[in-house]
């Protein structure tokens, strides 16, 4: 069992940047991959980026690669999502999640979730 607490987000103008943080507590040694997802109203929760907790390997959805960067600081038990060149269509609730088994791209493959952080991009 791990607990994930998100911080950051808020209102950002189009073209701007924001950074989300996800603090991990509990048993982080059980984590294989940390991922970021987002969900807009009426839409399914979609994968954005993942990072191997131990390896540092990163992988991204095509829609955000080149704009979003996932990173982690194991000493601080924290995962970050740096978001640049934000667009109005990026407006959504953003969630961090932990996968204890493998490198996943589906929400159903992740076991533990943060509470969500709203990011609103104005035009």
Secondary structure, DSSP 8 states (H G I E B T S, - for coil): -EEEEEEE-EEEETT--EEEEEEEEE-GGG-SEEEEEEE-TTS--EEEEEEETTT--EEE-TTTBTTEEEEEEGGGTEEEEEE-S--GGG-EEEEEEEESSS---SGGG--EE---EEEEEE-
